[in-house]
Amino acid sequence: MNFRVRASKTIASGGVLLAACGAPGADDYGTTLQSITIDSNATYRIVGVESNKCVQIEGASTADLARAEIGACNGSTAQGFRITPVANAAGFFSIRNVNSGRCLDVEGVSTAEGARLIQWTCSSGRNQQWSISDVSSGVVRLTARHSNKIVEVSAGATADGSDLFQRTWAGRVNQQFRLEIPGSGGAGGQGGSSGASGSSTGGMAGTGMGGTAGAGGSGGAAPGCGNAAAPKGAQNLTIQVDGKARTYLLFVPNGYDANKSIPLIFAWHSSGATGAESRKYYNLEPTTGDGAIIVYPNGLNGGWDLAANGVDMKFFDALLESISKDYCVDQKRVFSTGYSFGGMMSHSLACSRGSKLRGFAPMAGALFGGANSCATPVPAWIAHATNDNVVSYASGQAAKDIWLKTNGCGTTTTPTTPSPCVAYECSKAPVQWCVHNDGHVWPKFASKGVWDFFKSL
């Protein structure tokens, strides 16, 4: 029999909100097998059953749009949530992050499969309202009120930094969570054994159900964090790669703070161009502002070696390592973009160095070499013109199709901003596809579109 979790009208003096089984109705948002007790005064951690890792806000961010993800449980406030009843909405709760004061939110009020979970300033929006249904003793599922879809971690994804999405309930273990109050019996669950202390590498800070949280380890910050002497502005620099001097232009915004991690964007130039020329053409800096460091590498003889173990993949590796030694680069937010040959370089980089990229955005590019798919799903924002007379539209479509396969996407699309882009429904990583008719160009909508996409990841 189906039931909806219904908030009791009675709150005990200790602030305990009782959730009891109520009769199903028009807004039946889940199945509950037994009652659940939510303490609205407690701080919870939300632990994925498949990964045994805690839901957290990326980088302990306090900003709107910051991603909800999983990470090794460490007892930090970025992994702490207050679960409180929504006024005049029996059975629904807001889930507020303790560190930021912002609420768990489905981005853009989307009802689509695979829409991403973020944090956003708390509001009365139904995309911030959740029912909590008992799957089994101590295990729950979380359902968004506006979409009737369940919170999940991508199937099989257990690595730190794996994102949370909404998707139709299928009973999979990646859609199931435990609500734990560190040091207590959790949310309506039964007392368990003591938790194991965390390891120095950031391991689980306690197994939770009745356990006492141990001391979690610290995350891996870039070596350049805290280096206040690192210069800002635009710099023309040289680095040795395989015995050759390679040049690049590095832009560090004036508002850069050496004590705060910052994204790094690689911007690859087109054939015969230079990093300095692409800097003007792409016009990214007015859009990114103080939000990112941008590196504009220079190719040998005006081009790029697209081979997986070629000189320019080594150039990327060397630049990432070198820049991270001087600056507080967020190692989980490294991006790539480029136009024409630079778009091809971005495609190839994502295919051969996908584990190092958070996302990429090629314009008028292609992915050659005969690959039918790439090893690692990588969020992709791809633009191509139907009337491109240099890199054919068919080549752009073929590259897009490779990423649809790699990222676990179907054929259903939803219009998204900027126009004319559409977003595919994907199970592993998002793909946005932007078709225009302006020819072989970096389109006018690209600079803002790329940065908005990168910020959303």
N, C-alpha and C positions, 0 to 999 in steps of 0.2 A: 504494500500500500504506500502511496506517495504522501509525504508530509512536507510542509515548509517549516523551516526554523522560525519560530515566532517569539519575539521578545516578551517576557512577562511584564505586566504592568507594575509588578512589585519589585522594588530594589531594596535589598537588605541594607541595614545601617552600615555595613562594611563595604558597600558599593558593589555587591555581587549582583550581576544581572543574570537571571535565570532564563535559559532558552528552552522552551518546551515544544512538544509536537502539537501543531495545530492542523485543522482540517484544510485540505487543499482548496485553492481558489483560483481565480483568473490569473493571479500573479504567483503561481506556484513555481518557485525558483530552485527546487532541488528536492532530493530524497534524503530523509534522515532516518537512521536506524535506531537511534536512541537520543535522549536529551543531552544537551551540551551546556556546560556552565561557563560563562564568560565573566571575568572580573574586570569591570570597566576602569578600575583604579590600578590595575596591574600593567606591567610592561611585558609584552610577549616577544618571543622570537618565533619566526615562522620557518619551519625546517622541512625541506623537500624530502619525501620518503625515498625517492630513487637515489638522490645524491647524498643525503644526510648532511646537506649544507644549508646555511641560513640565507633567507631572503634579506637583501640589503640594498641600499641606494649607492650607486656607483661612486667611488671616490669620496664617500661621506659628504657628497654635495648637498648644499642647501638651496640650490637653484631649481626653478621650474624646469621641466623637461628632462631632468636627470633620470637615467634608466633604473628600473628595478631589475636586479640580477641576483644570482646566488654566489656565495663565497664561503670559505671555511669559517665556521662559527668561532667568533673571537670575543664575544661579550661587549662589542662596541655599541655606541648609541645608534650608529648607522644601521645596525641590525635589530634595533628595538622598536616596537610598535605598540601604540595604544589602540585598543579596539573598543569603540563606544557606540551605543545605539543611536540610530538616526531618528530625530524627532518626527513624530507623526508618520513613521514608516516602519510598522511592526515587522520584526524579523530581519531588518537590514542594519548594517554597521558601517561606520567609517573606520578606516585603518590608517592611522596617522604615525608617520615616522618621528621618533623621539628626537633625533638629532636635528632635523630640518623643520619640524612642525608642519610639514606638508603631507598631503594625503595620497594614498595609492589611487591611481587614476588610469583609465584606458585612454590612450592618446587620441586626441581629436574627437572624442565621443564616438569613436568608430564602433560599428557593430560587426565588422568584417572578421573572418577567420584570420588568425595570426597578427591581429593588431597588438601593438607593443604596450606594456605596462610601464608607466613613468610615475614620478611624483609631481604634484601640481598644488598650487595654493588651494586650500580646502574650500569647498563650496557646497551648494545644495544639489549639484549635478548628480544624476543617477549613475553616471560612469564612475563615481566615487563611492557608490553604495554597494555593499556586498552581503549576500547571505552566506551563512556558514553551515554546511550540512555534514553530518557524521557519516563517514564511509564505513568505518569499523572502529573498534575501541581505540580512542586516542588519535584517530586519523580522520581528517576532514577534507572537504573540497570547498573552494571559494568561488562564488558565482556573481558576476557583475549584473546588477539590476537592469541596466539599460539594454543589454545584449543577450542576457540569459546564457552567457558563455562562461567557461570555467578557466581559472588561472592554471597555466601549465609552464613547465620548463621544457624546452625543445627535447623531443624524445631522444633518450640516450645521452643527453648533454649533462655531464656532471662536473665539468671544469669550472674553476672560479671565473666569474664574469659572464657565465651563460645567462641569457636574457629570459625574462618572463613575458609570456604572450597570453592572449585569450583564445580559446578554441572550444568547439563543441565537446561536451562530456563524452568520453569513450571508455571510462573506467581504467585508464592506463595509470601506472604507478607514478609517472611524471606529472600527473594531475592531482596528486594527493600530498597533503602536508600535515605536519604535526604542529599544534600550537603549544609552545612550552613557556612556562614561567621559570627562568633559571632558579634552581634551588627548591622548586616545589613540584607538585604532581602534574603540572600542565593544565590544559583546558579540559576539564571534565574527564581526564584520563586517570589512570591508576598509578600509585607511587612506584617508582622504579629504583634501580641501583644507582650508586654514586657515579657521576660523570668522570671520565678520564680527563686529566689535564691536557691542555693544548700543547702541541709541539712547537719547537722554535721556528718551524716553517709555516706557522699559521694553521695548525690542525684544529680539529673539532674541540671546542672549549668546554665540553661536557656533554654526555649523551642525553641528559636533560630530564626525562620523565621521573621526577623526584630526585634527580642528581644535583650535585653542587658544581657550578661552573668552574672550570679550571682557567688558567691564564693562557689565552691564545697567543700565537706568535704574531710578529709584525709582517706587514706586506713588503714587497720589494720596490722601494723608491728608486728613481733614476739617480745615478751618482752625482749629477749636477745640481740636485736639489740643495738649496742653501748657499749656492755659489753666487753671492751678490755682486761679485766683480765681473761677471760675464757681461760683455757689451751688448747694447741694444741697437736697434736700427738696422739698416741694410749694410751687409758686409760682403765683399768679394773674397772668397777663401779658396784654399788649395788643400787637398788631402792626397796622400800616397795610397794607391790601390794596385796591388800586384806589380810594384816597382814603377808605376806610371803616375805622374802628377795629374790629378783630376781637379777641375775647378767647379765652383758652384757659388750661387748667391744665396745668402741666408738673411731672412728678415725676422727680426725679433721686435715685437711691438713695444712701444715706450711704456705701456702699462704693465709689462711683464713683472711678476713677483716671483723671485727665486725660491720662495717657500711654498708656492702653490703649483701643483702639477698642471701642465698645459698641453693641449693636443699639438701634434706635429703633422703638417701636410706636405707631402712631396708633390711638386707640380712639374711635370715633365713637358719639355717643349716639343714643337712639331719639327719635321724634317728641315734641316738647314737653318733653323732658328737658334736662339740662345736663351739661357735662363732669364737674362735681363729683358729680352724682348717679350718673352712669355709673361713675365711679371706685369708688364704694361697691358698686354692683350687680355690676359685672364681677369685682371682687375679684381683680384680676390681681397686684397688688404682693406679697402674701404668697407667691405662687407664683414670680414672676420674681426676687424677692429683689434682689441686687445685679447681676443679669444684664442689665437693660435699662432704658433711659429710656423713659417712657411720656408721651405727650402726649394730652390730652383736649380737643379743640377744642369751641367753642360755635357752634352754627348760628345763622343769622339767623332770628328768629321761630320758633325751636325746630325747624328743619328743615334740609334740605340741597338744594343745587342739584346735580342729578346729571348735568347736561350736560357733555360732554367739555371744553368751553371755558368752563364756567360759573364763577361766583364762588368756589365751594368747591374746585374743582380748582386755581384760583389761590391759594386759601387754603392748600391742601396744599403747593403749590410754595414759597410764601413761608415757611411754617413749617419745612419741611425745610431751606431755605437758612439761615434765621435760627438755628435750633437747632444746625446744623452749624458755624456761626461761633463759637458759644460752647462747644460740647462736642465730644468726640472721637467723633462718630457714625460707625459703620461704614457707609459708603455702599452696601455690598453686602448689608447686613442691615437693610433698612427694611421694616417689616411694617404690616399694617392689619387691624383687627378691628372688630366692632360688631354691634349687635343691632337687629332690626326696621328702622327707617329707617337706623340706623347700619350694618346689614348690607347694605342697598341701596347705601349710600355706599361700602362696602368693595368690593362687586361692581363698581360703576361706576368707582371709582378704579383697580382692577386692570385694567379693560378700557381705560381711557383713559391711564393712567400706568403701565402694566405694566413698562416698562423701568426704573422707579425702585423697584419693589417686589421683595423677595425672596420674599414669600409673603403670603397673606391668609386670614382666617378669619371669614366672615360667619355670623351666627346669625339664623334666622327672616327672611331677606332675600329679595331677588328682583333680577333684572336686566332692566330695562325698556328700551324704545327700539327694539325690533325687530331687534336684532343677532342673527345666527346664530352668530357666533364673534367673538372678540376678536383684536386684532393680535398680542399677545405672550403666549406661554405663561407662566403664573404658577402656582407651587404653591398649591393650594387645599385648605382644610379647611372643610367646609361642614356645618352642622347645621340640621335642620328637623324639626318635629313633624308627625306624620300628622294630628293633631287641632288644628292651628293654625287658629284662627277669625279671625285678623286678616290675616295674609299666608298665602294658601292653600298647602297642601302641593304642589299642582300648580305654583305659581309657583316654589317652591323647587326642585322637580325640573327645571323648564325651565331655571333658571339653572345648575344642576349640569350639565345636558346640554350647555349652551354651553361650559362649561369642559372637559368631556370631549372635545369636538370640538377646542377650541383647544389642549389639552394632549396631543393625540394618544393618547387612551385607547381601549381596547377595552371589552368588556362583562364581562370576567372580574374578580372581586373576591376579596380575601383578608381575613378578619377581622383587625382590628388593635386596638391599645389606644388610647384607652379603649373598652370596650364601650359602645355598640353600633356602633362605627364599622367601616367596611370601607375597604380601599385598592384602587383600580383599578390595572390594569396600563397604564402610560402610557409613551410614547416620548419625550415632550418635557418634561413636568413632572408631578409627582405630584398626584393628587386623592384626598382622603379624604372620605367621605360618612357622616354620622352621623344616623341616623333614630331619633327617640324619640317618646314619646307624652305629654309633659308640657305640651303646649299652647304658647302664644305666650310663650316665656321664653328667658332665657339659661340653658341647662341646667346642672345641677350639675356635670357632668363637663367642662364647657367650659374653665374657666380653666386647669386642668392640661393638658387635651388640646391646647389652643391653644399653650401655651408649649412643651410637648414637641414639637409639630409644628414650630414655629418654630426650636427648637434643633436639630432634625434637618436643617435646610436649609443 
